[in-house]
Amino acid sequence: MKIQGASIRRFLDKPDKAVRAVLLYGPNESFVHEAAQTLAAWAVGKSDDPYAVTKLGEDEIKKDAARLGDALAAQSLLGGPTVVWARISGKGADGAIEHELAAIERNEPGGYLIVEAGDLGSTAPLVKQFTAAKNGAVIAFYEETEAERAQYARSLAKDLGLKFEHGAEDTFLAALPADRGMARQEIEKLALYAHKLERPISADDIEALMAGEAESALDAASLAAAQGKAALAVEALARIDGLSGVSALRALLRRMHQLRDVRAMIDGGASPSDAVARLRPPVFWKERDAVAAQARLWTAKKLNAAYDVLWSAELRSKTAGAPQELIAADAYRGVAKLVGG
């Protein structure tokens, strides 16, 4: 079953109980991941079992195809539902996933399968299998256009009662991150700032607020790691009180996405500074030179290796009892070492 358009939101708000396997894919990685989180939370329900969700990477499934089926067949310790969340980027796990989808189609007992994939393309075999499945669903998430992002930001800002001076709205839109969740946080933060301002928001207000954010310890840590400065990155992480390992890993992942896009433009003939200038959303002005310099250090091969480090670290950090802050620090060191590799 293919779910698209307005039906996507309805399905995520109230999933079809007949569906036991969902394939999420597309170039909008943030939306894909958010949808996977939503479905996992719905499938687990009110279960208190910390092991109710089993996360598997493509390499794990490729090395042991039976592991996916075993995870789906496993019984929850507390008798609740079992969820298997597989993250794939290639075709190495396709055979195992198709085998388990066929079992679900036969109504064999088992858990709920979520497959978080990359930009597969609508003609990929896995997409066709999930589209044809009666008990399966497939949803594609595409990148928002700049106009769509601006429309969302303006609408939310209006709902929160924000008013801008002439020209300040353009500064506001340029400063927002592309990630929908992060953009919402920034807009809500701006609304809190403007609550007792008693005047429209100026461009200076926005730049001052965003400058404080850009100079945060987490931004400094991801910048340092991307520059190959492992000790500086870990030191910056250590300054953050109540650090969430997953949040730290996501910050560095966003940095890698940014560098990936710049690297692609450079490989296409653009200069580093021109590539950074063409990024959408625009890079915050204080970071432009740093991002251009970092892009010279990163090749496609190194970026792929960094993604492997971060994905492995995220899996470890979400294991019950895992020391998230230490795992994040190790990942930052691992990514920084790739610069000189």
ROKEGU-80811 format. One record per residue (C-alpha): residue number from 1; x, y, z. Coordinates in nm, 2 decimals. Each point is the difference from the previous one (the first is absolute). Example, Ala and Ser with C-alpha at 12.3 -4.5 7.8 and 13.67 -1.06 7.14 Angstrom:
BEGIN
1, 1.23, -0.45, 0.78
2, 0.14, 0.34, -0.07
! end
This chain:
BEGIN
1, 0.00, 0.00, 0.00
2, 0.14, 0.34, -0.10
3, -0.08, 0.29, 0.23
4, 0.05, 0.35, -0.14
5, -0.12, 0.36, 0.01
6, -0.23, 0.10, 0.29
7, -0.05, -0.37, 0.09
8, 0.36, -0.01, 0.14
9, -0.09, 0.23, 0.29
10, -0.32, -0.19, 0.07
11, 0.18, -0.33, 0.00
12, 0.27, 0.12, 0.23
13, -0.26, 0.15, 0.24
14, -0.20, -0.32, -0.01
15, 0.18, -0.30, -0.16
16, -0.20, -0.28, -0.16
17, 0.00, -0.29, 0.24
18, -0.01, -0.24, -0.29
19, 0.35, 0.12, -0.10
20, 0.28, -0.18, 0.16
21, 0.29, 0.11, -0.22
22, 0.08, 0.35, -0.12
23, 0.28, 0.12, -0.23
24, 0.10, 0.36, 0.04
25, 0.24, 0.15, -0.26
26, 0.09, 0.31, -0.20
27, 0.25, 0.28, 0.00
28, -0.15, 0.18, 0.29
29, 0.18, -0.19, 0.27
30, -0.13, 0.21, 0.28
31, -0.36, -0.07, -0.09
32, 0.08, -0.37, -0.05
33, 0.16, -0.03, 0.34
34, -0.28, 0.19, 0.17
35, -0.26, -0.22, -0.16
36, 0.19, -0.31, 0.12
37, 0.00, 0.14, 0.36
38, -0.37, 0.07, -0.02
39, -0.09, -0.35, -0.12
40, 0.23, -0.17, 0.26
41, -0.16, 0.20, 0.28
42, -0.35, -0.09, -0.12
43, 0.09, -0.37, -0.04
44, 0.15, -0.03, 0.34
45, -0.29, 0.18, 0.16
46, 0.01, 0.01, 0.38
47, 0.25, -0.28, 0.03
48, 0.27, 0.06, 0.27
49, 0.23, -0.27, -0.16
50, 0.33, 0.18, -0.08
51, 0.08, -0.27, -0.25
52, -0.33, 0.02, -0.19
53, 0.17, 0.17, -0.29
54, 0.29, -0.18, -0.17
55, 0.21, 0.21, -0.23
56, 0.20, -0.16, -0.27
57, 0.24, 0.14, -0.26
58, 0.04, -0.12, -0.35
59, 0.34, -0.15, 0.07
60, -0.14, -0.20, 0.29
61, -0.28, -0.14, -0.21
62, 0.24, -0.07, -0.29
63, 0.24, -0.20, 0.22
64, -0.28, -0.20, 0.16
65, -0.33, 0.00, -0.21
66, -0.18, -0.21, 0.27
67, 0.05, 0.27, 0.25
68, -0.28, 0.21, -0.14
69, -0.25, -0.29, 0.02
70, 0.12, -0.10, 0.35
71, -0.06, 0.36, 0.12
72, -0.35, 0.01, -0.14
73, -0.08, -0.33, 0.15
74, 0.14, 0.08, 0.34
75, -0.24, 0.04, 0.29
76, 0.00, 0.32, 0.21
77, 0.13, -0.04, 0.35
78, -0.32, 0.16, 0.14
79, -0.24, -0.16, -0.25
80, -0.05, 0.31, -0.21
81, 0.05, 0.06, -0.37
82, 0.34, -0.05, -0.17
83, 0.13, 0.26, -0.25
84, 0.29, -0.05, -0.24
85, 0.15, 0.32, -0.14
86, 0.24, -0.06, -0.29
87, 0.21, 0.28, -0.15
88, 0.14, -0.07, -0.35
89, 0.18, 0.20, -0.26
90, 0.07, -0.26, -0.27
91, -0.13, -0.34, -0.12
92, 0.19, -0.22, 0.24
93, -0.31, -0.07, 0.22
94, -0.26, -0.02, -0.28
95, -0.02, -0.38, 0.00
96, -0.06, -0.03, 0.37
97, -0.25, 0.28, 0.00
98, -0.20, -0.14, -0.29
99, 0.00, -0.35, 0.17
100, -0.15, 0.15, 0.32
101, -0.25, 0.21, -0.19
102, -0.12, -0.32, -0.17
103, -0.04, -0.16, 0.34
104, -0.21, 0.30, 0.11
105, -0.21, -0.03, -0.31
106, -0.07, -0.36, 0.10
107, -0.12, 0.13, 0.34
108, 0.27, -0.19, 0.18
109, 0.03, 0.11, 0.37
110, 0.27, 0.26, 0.06
111, 0.08, 0.36, 0.08
112, -0.03, 0.33, -0.18
113, 0.26, 0.08, -0.26
114, 0.12, 0.36, -0.08
115, 0.26, 0.04, -0.28
116, 0.17, 0.34, -0.01
117, 0.17, 0.02, -0.34
118, 0.19, 0.26, -0.21
119, -0.10, 0.14, -0.33
120, -0.10, -0.33, -0.17
121, -0.20, 0.13, -0.29
122, -0.35, -0.10, -0.08
123, 0.10, -0.29, -0.23
124, 0.22, -0.17, 0.26
125, -0.09, -0.37, 0.06
126, -0.06, 0.06, 0.37
127, -0.24, 0.29, -0.07
128, -0.20, -0.22, -0.24
129, -0.02, -0.28, 0.25
130, -0.14, 0.22, 0.28
131, -0.23, 0.18, -0.25
132, -0.16, -0.33, -0.10
133, -0.03, -0.13, 0.36
134, -0.34, -0.02, 0.16
135, 0.15, 0.02, 0.35
136, 0.28, 0.24, -0.09
137, 0.02, 0.36, -0.09
138, 0.26, 0.23, -0.17
139, 0.04, 0.37, 0.05
140, 0.25, 0.23, -0.19
141, 0.12, 0.32, 0.15
142, 0.14, 0.26, -0.24
143, 0.20, 0.31, 0.08
144, -0.21, 0.31, 0.07
145, 0.06, 0.29, -0.24
146, 0.12, 0.33, 0.13
147, -0.35, 0.14, -0.06
148, -0.16, -0.28, 0.20
149, 0.24, 0.05, 0.29
150, -0.06, 0.38, -0.01
151, -0.38, -0.06, 0.00
152, 0.02, -0.23, 0.30
153, 0.22, 0.25, 0.19
154, -0.22, 0.30, -0.08
155, -0.32, -0.20, 0.10
156, 0.15, -0.11, 0.33
157, 0.14, 0.35, 0.08
158, -0.34, 0.15, -0.07
159, -0.17, -0.26, 0.23
160, 0.24, 0.10, 0.28
161, -0.07, 0.37, -0.05
162, 0.34, 0.10, -0.14
163, 0.03, 0.33, -0.18
164, 0.31, 0.12, -0.19
165, 0.14, 0.33, -0.10
166, 0.04, 0.07, -0.37
167, 0.27, -0.24, -0.14
168, 0.04, -0.19, 0.32
169, -0.22, -0.29, -0.12
170, 0.25, -0.08, -0.27
171, 0.28, -0.02, 0.26
172, -0.22, -0.22, 0.21
173, -0.07, -0.25, -0.28
174, 0.37, -0.01, -0.11
175, 0.11, -0.08, 0.36
176, -0.23, -0.30, 0.05
177, 0.13, -0.36, -0.04
178, -0.15, -0.22, -0.27
179, -0.10, -0.26, 0.25
180, -0.37, 0.04, 0.08
181, 0.03, -0.09, 0.37
182, 0.30, 0.23, 0.06
183, -0.17, 0.28, -0.19
184, -0.30, -0.02, 0.23
185, 0.22, 0.02, 0.30
186, 0.17, 0.31, -0.13
187, -0.33, 0.17, -0.08
188, -0.14, -0.09, 0.34
189, 0.32, 0.13, 0.16
190, -0.04, 0.33, -0.19
191, -0.36, 0.02, 0.12
192, 0.11, -0.03, 0.36
193, 0.26, 0.27, -0.06
194, -0.25, 0.23, -0.15
195, -0.27, -0.06, 0.26
196, 0.06, 0.33, 0.19
197, 0.19, 0.18, -0.27
198, -0.30, 0.23, -0.07
199, 0.13, 0.08, -0.35
200, 0.05, -0.19, -0.33
201, 0.31, -0.22, -0.02
202, 0.29, 0.15, -0.18
203, 0.28, -0.15, -0.20
204, 0.24, 0.08, 0.28
205, -0.22, -0.19, 0.24
206, 0.01, -0.31, -0.22
207, 0.38, 0.02, -0.06
208, 0.07, 0.05, 0.37
209, -0.21, -0.30, 0.09
210, 0.13, -0.23, -0.27
211, 0.36, 0.11, 0.07
212, -0.04, -0.13, 0.36
213, -0.13, -0.33, -0.14
214, 0.28, -0.02, -0.26
215, 0.26, 0.04, 0.27
216, -0.15, -0.27, 0.22
217, 0.22, -0.28, 0.13
218, -0.17, -0.26, -0.22
219, 0.05, 0.20, -0.32
220, 0.37, 0.06, 0.11
221, 0.04, -0.37, 0.05
222, -0.14, -0.10, -0.34
223, 0.21, 0.27, -0.17
224, 0.31, -0.13, 0.17
225, -0.06, -0.36, -0.09
226, -0.06, 0.09, -0.36
227, 0.34, 0.18, 0.01
228, 0.17, -0.30, 0.14
229, 0.06, 0.15, 0.34
230, -0.11, -0.29, 0.22
231, 0.12, 0.14, 0.34
232, -0.17, 0.33, -0.06
233, -0.32, -0.18, -0.10
234, -0.01, -0.22, 0.31
235, 0.09, 0.30, 0.22
236, -0.30, 0.19, -0.14
237, -0.23, -0.30, 0.06
238, 0.12, -0.02, 0.36
239, -0.12, 0.36, 0.06
240, -0.36, -0.09, -0.07
241, -0.21, -0.07, 0.31
242, -0.24, -0.29, -0.04
243, 0.13, -0.09, -0.34
244, -0.22, -0.24, -0.20
245, 0.23, -0.24, -0.19
246, -0.26, -0.03, -0.28
247, -0.03, 0.38, -0.03
248, 0.37, 0.03, -0.03
249, 0.02, -0.27, -0.26
250, -0.28, 0.16, -0.20
251, 0.18, 0.34, 0.01
252, 0.31, -0.16, -0.15
253, -0.22, -0.19, -0.26
254, -0.15, 0.33, -0.11
255, 0.35, 0.14, -0.04
256, 0.09, -0.30, -0.22
257, -0.31, 0.05, -0.21
258, 0.10, 0.37, -0.05
259, 0.35, -0.11, -0.11
260, -0.14, -0.27, -0.22
261, -0.20, 0.26, -0.20
262, 0.29, 0.24, -0.02
263, 0.23, -0.28, -0.11
264, -0.24, -0.11, -0.28
265, -0.01, 0.36, -0.14
266, 0.38, 0.02, 0.02
267, 0.04, -0.33, -0.19
268, -0.24, 0.15, -0.25
269, 0.24, 0.29, -0.06
270, -0.10, 0.27, 0.25
271, 0.26, 0.17, 0.23
272, -0.04, -0.07, 0.38
273, -0.12, 0.35, 0.06
274, -0.25, -0.01, -0.28
275, -0.13, -0.34, 0.11
276, -0.05, 0.13, 0.35
277, -0.18, 0.31, -0.13
278, -0.24, -0.22, -0.20
279, -0.10, -0.22, 0.30
280, -0.37, 0.01, 0.09
281, -0.08, 0.09, 0.27
282, 0.28, 0.26, 0.00
283, 0.30, -0.07, 0.23
284, 0.01, 0.24, 0.30
285, 0.24, 0.28, -0.09
286, 0.24, -0.07, 0.29
287, 0.05, -0.36, -0.13
288, 0.04, 0.05, -0.37
289, 0.38, 0.02, -0.01
290, 0.03, -0.30, 0.24
291, -0.23, -0.21, -0.21
292, 0.18, 0.09, -0.32
293, 0.33, -0.10, 0.16
294, -0.14, -0.33, 0.13
295, -0.13, -0.09, -0.34
296, 0.35, 0.00, -0.13
297, 0.09, -0.27, 0.25
298, -0.29, -0.24, -0.06
299, -0.03, -0.25, -0.29
300, -0.31, -0.21, -0.08
301, 0.19, -0.30, 0.13
302, 0.07, 0.17, 0.33
303, -0.36, 0.12, 0.03
304, -0.13, -0.35, -0.04
305, 0.24, -0.12, 0.27
306, -0.13, 0.27, 0.23
307, -0.36, -0.11, -0.06
308, 0.10, -0.35, 0.10
309, 0.16, 0.12, 0.32
310, -0.31, 0.21, 0.09
311, -0.25, -0.27, -0.08
312, 0.18, -0.26, 0.21
313, 0.03, 0.25, 0.28
314, -0.37, 0.08, 0.00
315, -0.09, -0.37, 0.02
316, 0.23, -0.04, 0.30
317, -0.13, 0.32, 0.17
318, -0.36, -0.12, -0.02
319, 0.08, -0.33, 0.18
320, -0.14, 0.00, 0.35
321, 0.26, 0.11, 0.25
322, 0.26, 0.11, -0.25
323, 0.21, 0.30, 0.10
324, -0.12, 0.23, -0.28
325, 0.23, 0.29, 0.07
326, 0.31, -0.23, -0.02
327, -0.13, -0.16, -0.32
328, -0.06, 0.34, -0.16
329, 0.35, 0.11, 0.10
330, 0.15, -0.31, -0.16
331, -0.19, 0.07, -0.32
332, 0.12, 0.36, -0.01
333, 0.36, -0.13, 0.04
334, -0.06, -0.26, -0.27
335, -0.14, 0.26, -0.25
336, 0.28, 0.24, 0.08
337, 0.26, -0.26, -0.07
338, -0.14, -0.06, -0.35
339, 0.10, 0.35, -0.11
340, 0.37, -0.10, 0.00
341, -0.07, -0.35, -0.12
! end
